[in-house]
Amino acid sequence: RNTGTNSEILRTIGRNREWTSNRNVVKSLLLNPKTPLDVSVRFLPRLSLRELELIDKSRSLPSALRANAKRLIAQKRKSR
């Protein structure tokens, strides 16, 4: 959750299957603006609609991540 963490450390955490099996770790990675985009985008489909909406509204996150979250929100709403 520390936004001062080096992006390479965040990338390493994102690659570790044991750590990313924890939902809180995944959510923390996604909400950290320094998490590399390729790592963040990979975890978006695992989130609930409510969590995706939180990411979409967060102005501290990269616009590409927010755009992907918005696309997934539309898909989840359409499939309901």
C-alpha positions in Angstrom: 0.0 0.0 0.0 3.0 2.3 0.3 3.0 4.6 -2.7 6.7 5.2 -2.2 7.6 1.6 -3.1 9.8 1.0 -6.1 7.9 -0.2 -9.2 10.3 -3.2 -9.6 9.3 -4.4 -6.2 5.7 -4.1 -7.1 6.3 -5.9 -10.3 8.0 -8.8 -8.4 5.0 -9.0 -6.0 2.7 -9.0 -9.0 4.5 -12.0 -10.5 4.5 -14.0 -7.3 1.5 -16.4 -7.5 1.6 -17.0 -3.7 1.2 -13.3 -2.9 -1.3 -12.6 -5.6 -3.6 -15.4 -4.4 -4.4 -13.0 -1.6 -7.2 -10.6 -2.7 -6.0 -7.8 -0.4 -2.6 -7.9 -2.0 -4.1 -7.7 -5.5 -6.4 -4.8 -4.5 -3.4 -3.0 -2.9 -1.4 -3.4 -6.1 -4.2 -2.1 -8.2 -4.7 1.0 -6.0 -1.0 1.9 -6.0 -0.3 4.4 -8.7 3.3 3.2 -9.1 2.3 -0.4 -10.0 3.4 -1.0 -13.6 0.5 -0.9 -16.0 1.1 -4.4 -17.4 0.9 -5.8 -13.8 -2.2 -3.9 -12.9 -4.2 -4.7 -16.1 -3.7 -8.4 -15.6 -5.6 -8.3 -12.3 -8.6 -6.2 -13.3 -10.8 -9.1 -14.3 -10.6 -10.5 -10.8 -12.3 -7.5 -9.2 -16.0 -7.1 -8.4 -18.1 -4.4 -10.1 -17.9 -2.2 -7.0 -14.0 -2.4 -6.9 -13.8 -1.7 -10.6 -15.9 1.4 -10.1 -13.6 2.6 -7.4 -10.6 2.3 -9.7 -12.5 4.1 -12.5 -13.2 7.1 -10.2 -9.6 7.3 -8.8 -7.8 10.2 -10.3 -4.5 9.1 -8.9 -4.3 6.0 -11.1 -3.1 5.9 -14.7 -5.8 6.8 -17.3 -5.1 3.6 -19.2 -5.9 1.5 -16.1 -9.1 3.6 -15.5 -10.1 3.0 -19.1 -9.7 -0.7 -18.8 -11.7 -0.7 -15.6 -14.5 1.3 -17.4 -14.5 -1.3 -20.2 -14.8 -4.2 -17.8 -17.6 -2.4 -15.9 -19.6 -2.1 -19.2 -19.0 -5.8 -19.9 -20.1 -6.9 -16.4 -23.2 -4.7 -16.6 -24.1 -6.0 -20.0 -23.8 -9.6 -18.9 -26.2 -9.2 -16.0 
